[in-house]
Amino acid sequence: MIIDLISDTVTRPTKGMLDAMMTAKVGDDVFKMDPTVNALQEKAAAMFGMEDALFFPSGTMANQTAIKLHTQPGDKLICDKYAHVYNYEGGGAAFNSGVTCKLIDGNRGMFTAEQLQEAVIGRADIHVPYSRLVCVENTTNKGGGACWDFSELEKLKKISKENNLAFHLDGARLFNALVAKNETPKQYGELFDTISICLSKGLGAPIGSILLGSKQHIAKALRIRKLLGGAMRQVGFLASAGIYALDNHIERLAEDHQKAKEIGAVLATAAYVTKLEPIETNIVIFYVDEKIGADTFIKKMKDKNILLTPMGEGRIRIVTHLDYTDIMHKILLKELKSF
Ligand SMILES: *Cc1c(COP(=O)(O)O)cnc(C)c1O
């Protein structure tokens, strides 16, 4: 048995999800004639109280499309130094949109309204790139699954509005935040111009993301998605997995969070752990003693069929998910205790 804790993207579709996929009604989505894709998009838009939604093959493409539709080449987007849009999308902001990123030195992937206010200064000066877009990530990936304080997001929205900046949420793991903080999709729908959500992370679908926004924004997004090669044909087979995930796999994220906390409780008392980040959702980030080293620790766990990820600078990441069972959890806790 392999205990794969590398990411919440490693899950396989459940039996129920596979059945839904196999029996999906499909059509050519490029002609908007796939009923299952249309149903998923309508469902997501209704959940968030937003006008429209568009299915994407990946979260990266959904985020990159959002950046493209909000900016012109030479503009600047503002995000945290840990942001996925900056660190993990292959430099796509520059490649696809010709924009530069202003990085805020935040805390665990989150920044304050004061920091944003500082970052937007200089807007009217022809020498500086125009600030056009603010990107926020919730939960933060590199920040260890941290959740924003909603009141801080409201302050960011106010500053964005005052400065005529678009406000985009990279919500790849937004449902983890909603469950952990007891918030609703509609709260977020009211706040942001565009939101991307991943169906293929904690929600357990094999493929797929959604971009939400106004009718106007999504009409633009449709064109950009085509341009990026992301318009697909009978993709209802995947969209049905997304519908199944939204119907069945949101509340259960609390189980992943509970397991992550229990892993954290063991690590907190382990002699070899030098630092443990706070655990709010399904991501655990910790540092091991330099005498052992992250690479050796990961290798020794791999020898026991337990897979973990290095996150640089001695950080190790564990991500709990749908396919991480109670039995696996027991084994992992035992191995972490006895290491
Ligand atoms: C996974 C992830 C994405 C999208 O990744 P894809 O692999 O392209 O689907 C975007 N943002 C964050 C924060 C993520 O964790």
The ligand as an SDF file (V2000), in Angstrom:
LIG
                    3D

 15 15  0  0  0  0  0  0  0  0999 V2000
   -3.2860   23.6380   -7.9780 C   0  0  0  0  0  0  0  0  0  0  0  0
   -3.4180   25.1060   -7.9250 C   0  0  0  0  0  0  0  0  0  0  0  0
   -3.7950   25.8330   -9.0700 C   0  0  0  0  0  0  0  0  0  0  0  0
   -4.0810   25.2300  -10.4200 C   0  0  0  0  0  0  0  0  0  0  0  0
   -3.3000   24.1930  -10.7620 O   0  0  0  0  0  0  0  0  0  0  0  0
   -3.5610   23.2270  -12.0060 P   0  0  0  0  0  0  0  0  0  0  0  0
   -2.6290   22.1230  -11.6800 O   0  0  0  0  0  0  0  0  0  0  0  0
   -3.2070   23.9780  -13.2080 O   0  0  0  0  0  0  0  0  0  0  0  0
   -4.9880   22.7990  -12.0010 O   0  0  0  0  0  0  0  0  0  0  0  0
   -3.9240   27.1920   -8.9290 C   0  0  0  0  0  0  0  0  0  0  0  0
   -3.7240   27.7980   -7.7570 N   0  0  0  0  0  0  0  0  0  0  0  0
   -3.3920   27.1290   -6.6390 C   0  0  0  0  0  0  0  0  0  0  0  0
   -3.2360   27.8650   -5.3650 C   0  0  0  0  0  0  0  0  0  0  0  0
   -3.2270   25.7620   -6.6840 C   0  0  0  0  0  0  0  0  0  0  0  0
   -2.8970   25.1060   -5.5690 O   0  0  0  0  0  0  0  0  0  0  0  0
  1  2  1  0
  2  3  1  0
  2 14  2  0
  3  4  1  0
  3 10  2  0
  4  5  1  0
  5  6  1  0
  6  7  2  0
  6  8  1  0
  6  9  1  0
 10 11  1  0
 11 12  2  0
 12 13  1  0
 12 14  1  0
 14 15  1  0
M  END
$$$$
